[in-house]
Amino acid sequence: MDQGALVSWLTLQSIAGVGDRTLLKLVHAFGSPHAVLAADQDHLIQVGCSAELAESIRRGLPATVRQHIDKQINTAERLNIRVLTLFDRSYPPRLRTIPDPPPLLYVSGTLSAQDEVAVAIVGGRRATPSGRVVTEEIAKDLAGTGVTIVSGLARGIDAAAHRGALAGKGRTIAVLGCGIDRTYPPEHQALRRSIEACGAVLSELPIGSSPLSHHFPRRNRIISGLSLGVLVSEAAKDSGSLITAKLALEQGREVFAVPGSVKEDACRGSNSLLKEGATLIERAQDILDDILPQVDARLRAALRLGAASALPHAPLSSEDGPVYEALSYEARSVDMVIEATGLSAAKVAASLLSLELSGRVRQLPGQQYIRL
């Protein structure tokens, strides 16, 4: 978008009383934000503006606001940020179909036609170690088949989803609840850079916007709107991930959930989704089986969808088999494995190392292990 057009968009968006719906309605009516700003008061009233709003548009913005817009544009140029409008051809087509698409989308990194086949993965910020491992594994396997992973860059499950996609050498998109010139949480700056190299970071909020609490529920409609379906991997009863699941249903998207322990507070929200009819997910293939019928055959062929994400494992040895069977998808300590198998500590340690090297188990903090 050229600078003059962007100035018109940001000017119209900054006028008090011009929300997203009004902005899009006016641009539809007049053809461009510049034409809206140049229209006379009577014409503005004819297309549905109140007399007060029409007067505000005709009056324009104070000099201080215009200076702030110039600063936003300079920041976008300096950081190599693209600004897409709903009418741009490169605007994500699936997002365009939701009831309230963002009129402006700030983008760092790159969007791709491949992103039409996307799955959102969301969950709690205070995720359990096993929840993070399972999430990362599912995201890695989905990304390995060409599915783009969408999430919110938050701590916990979101970060695990992005990292899994990167580990699967696939694409991932992060949707921020702040201006695109900021990173929240700040400790995810390195993760953000990796995402930009293998996908995109998006925000609908003006440059400079802080990560305020009311921004996050609204940004969730973008996470679900970009996707064919939303997987809730681990969520407490009050988790914002449940808002994303609700928005997904309203947008006609699929809702998936990973089952968790009935005794774990961190899983009560996601388990409740299963009781309400969400599709139970144990592995990436469960999601692929559901979304493949929705994917255009041309894209399916181009993206390797349905392809096996990993070669089958060799059979377990007689030494490793009992140790593997003693493990679970919930974290277990070495002492628990020793007790369950009756093997010596040395034999259990050797088998755990062998299973970890073969990619069958993952070691967690505190000398605990989880089955993959």
N, C-alpha and C positions, 0 to 999 in steps of 0.2 A: 504494500500500500504506500502511495506517495505521501509525503509529509503534509501537503495541503489537505488531502482527504482525511488523514488521521486527525489533524487539528479540528476539522469539522465534526467528526465522530465524537471526539473527546469533549468538545465544546457543548454539543447537544446533550451528551450524557451527563454533563456537570450542571445543567440547569435544574434548579429545584422543581420537583413535580414531574420530571421526565424519568420514569422508571423503565425497565427493560421492555415491557409490553408497549408502552407509549412510544418509546424510541423506535421500535420496529414498525409500529403502525404508521408513524409519521414518515419514516423512510420509504415504506411501501407506497404511501400516498403521493409523495413528492419526488421520489426517485433517488434522492441522495440526501445526506445530512446538510450539505451546502445549500441545496434548494429549500430545505426546511428553514434554515436560518435566514434565508433571503425572502421568504414568503411574507406577505402582508398579514395584518391581524385578522382581517375578515376571512381570508382564505384558510388560515389556521383554525378559526372557529368553525368553518364549514366542514372540516374533516374531523371534528370532534373535540377540539381543545376547548377548555373553559376560557372565559375572557381573561382570567388571571394568568393562566398558563400561556396563552397567546401573547399577553403583554410581557411576561418574563422572557419568552423566546425573542421577541422583538427588541427588548431592552439589552439582551446579551449578558455577558459576564463582567464582573469587576476586574480591574487590571491585575489584582493579586492572583485571581483564579487563572487568568490567561497565562501569567508567568509560571504558575504551577504546571499547567499543561505543557508549556515549552520545556520545562525541566523534565517531565515524564518522557517526552519525545527524545530529548537528548540522552537520557538514561537508556532508553530502548536501543538507540543507535550505538551507544558505547558498548552495551552488553550483547549486541547482535541478537536482539529479541525481535521476532516477527509478531505483527498484530493482524489477526484474521478477523474478518467480519462474517456474519451469518451468510452473506451473499457471495463470499469468495468460493471459487471452485475447490480450493484446497481445504476448506472447512470440513471437519470430520462428518461424513454423510450420516452416520448412525446418530450422532449427537444432534444433528439438525432436525431429527424427527420427534424429539421429545416435546412435551407441551410448552416448556419454558426454556428454550435453548439460550445460552449466553450470547448477546449480540456481538460482543468482542471477546476474543480469545488471545491471550498472550502466550507465545510459544518460544521456548529455547530447546535446542536439539532439532530433530526432524520428525515429521509425521510421514507415514507411508501408507500405500494402498493395503499393505499387509495388516494394518491396524483395524481394518474392517472386521477381522476375525480376532476379537479380543474377549478376555474373561477378566472380570474384576475380582480381586481377592482382598478381603478386608477382615479386620478382627480387632481384638483388644490390645491396648497399649501395654498392659501388664500381663503379657502372654506367658504361659508356662514354657519351660524348656522344650517339652515334648511337642507342644503346640507350634512352636517356631520351627522345629525340625520337620514335622509333617507338612507344614505350610510350604517350607522351602523345597521339599521334595516334590510336592504336587506342582508348584510353580515351575520348577526346573523341568519336569517331564512335559508339561504343557508347552513351555517355551521351546523345548527341543523339537516339537512337532510343528512349530510355526505360529502358535497362538501368542498374541501380544498380551502381556499381563499388565493390568491397570490397578493402581492402588494410590494411597494418599501420602506416602513418604513418612507416615507417623512411626513412632516407636512400636516395637512388638511385632504383631502379625504383618502390618504393612511393610515394614523393612524386610522381614523374612521373605515376603512375596517378591519384592524387587530383587533381592539377592539371589533367590532361586532362579528367577528369569535370567539374570546375568550369568549364573553358573551354567544354565542350559544353553548359553550362547544365543539367546533370543532377544526379542524386543520387549521393552517395558515402558509404561507411561506413568508419571507421577502427577497428580492433580493437587495443587497447593490450596491452602486456606489463608493465604497471604499474597502480597504482591510478588510477582515473579522475580523481582530483584532481591528477594529475601529467601532464606532457607530456614524452614522450621520443621522439626527441631534443629538448632544450629549444629549439633554434632553429626548430622547427616549430610554435611557439605560434601565429603568425599563420595558418599553414595550417590548424591545428586549428580556429581560430575560423571560418574560411571553411567547413570541413567541417560544423561544427555548424549553420551557417546554411542549409546545403543538404543535410542528411542527419543523420548521427549518429556519435558516438564511443562505443564500447562497451568494457567490461572485465568480466571475471568476478572479478578480484582485489579483496580488501577495500580500502577507502579507506585511503590511506597507504602501500600496498605499493610498494616500490622496484622499478626495472626490472632485476631479477636475471636472469642468463643462462638459468636453468632455466625461467623464466616463458614465454619466447618460443616454444620448440617446442610447449608445451601450448596456447598461445593460437592456434597455427596451425590447430588443428582447428575453431576457431570461424570463422576466415576461410573455410576450405573449406566448413564446414557451413552457412554462410549462402547459399552460391552454387550455381548450376546447374553451374558448371565453374570450373576454375582455369587461368589463363593464366600460364605462366612465361615472362617476357619476356627475361631475361638472368640466368644463374645460373652461378656457378663450381661446381666439383665438390663443394666442401664447404659450399655455400650452404644455409641453412635453408629456402629456397624448395623444395628437393627434398623436405623433410619434409612441407611443405604438399601437394605433388603426391602423395606416398605416402598421406597421410591422405585426400585427395580420392578416390583409387581405393578405399580401404577404405570410404568413405562412399557409394560408387556415383556419384560425380560425374565429369564429363568432365575430361580433362587435355589442355590445349593448350600449345604451345610455339612461340615465334618463333625461326626459325633464325638462327644467328649465324656469324661467321667461324670457320673451323676452326683458325685461328692465334691466336684470342683466348682467353686463359685465362678471361675473364669469361663465356664462352659454352659452356664445356665441359659444364657440368651440364645446361643446357637442351638442348644438342645431343644429349646422351645420352638425354634423355627421348624425343626424336624417334626415335632408334634403337630404343627400347623400345616404340614404338607410340603415342606421343602424337600428337595431330592437329596438323599443321603449319599455322601461322597467318601469313598475310602482311598481312591487313587485317581490319577489324572484321566485314565481311560474312561472312568464313569462320566466325567464331564464331556469328553470327546464323543462318547456314544450319544449324548443328549444334544450337542450343538451341531454335529455333522449334518443332519438333515436341513439345518438353516443356512448352510454355507454354499454359496454358488460353486458349481462344479469347477469352473475355471480357477477360482481362488483355491479350492481344495487341492487341485493338482499342483498349483504353484507353491503351496505352503507346506507340503508333506503331511497334511492332516491325516491322522489315522495311522501314520507310520509308527513302528515301535521306537520308543525313545531310548531303549538300551538293549544290549544283547542279553539273552538269558544267562543266569548264573550257572556255573558248574555245580554239580551235586555237592552237598555238604559232606565233609569227611566224618568218620565215626567219632572223632574227637570234638569237632566243632558242632555237630548236630545237636547234642543235648544242651549245650550252652545257648545256641540260637533259640531253641524251643523254650528255654527258661526266660528269655527276654520277652518284652512286650512293647506295644506302641506307647506305653507310659514308662517313664524313667525308672530304672531299677539299679540298685547299688551292686557292687561286686559281691558283698556279703550275702545279699539276697540270692544271687546266682549260685554262689557256692552252696548255700543251704538247699536250694531247689534241686541242684544236680548231684550233690554228694561228692563232687570232685575236689581235688586239692586246689589251694589258692594258686599255685604255680600253673596247673593245667588250665584253670579258668582264665588266668591272665594271658596265657599263650593263645587260647582260642579267641578271646576277645580281640586281641591284636590282629589275628588272622582274619576275623570277620570284619573288623574295621577296615583293613587294607583292601578287602574284596568288595567294599561298599555295601555290606549287608547290615551293619550297625553303625551308630554314631555315638561317640563319647561326648557327654555333657559335663558342665562344671560339677565339681564335687565327686568325681570318680563314679558317675552314673552313666548308664548306657541305655539306648533306645533302639529298637528294631526298625529297620527301614523296609 
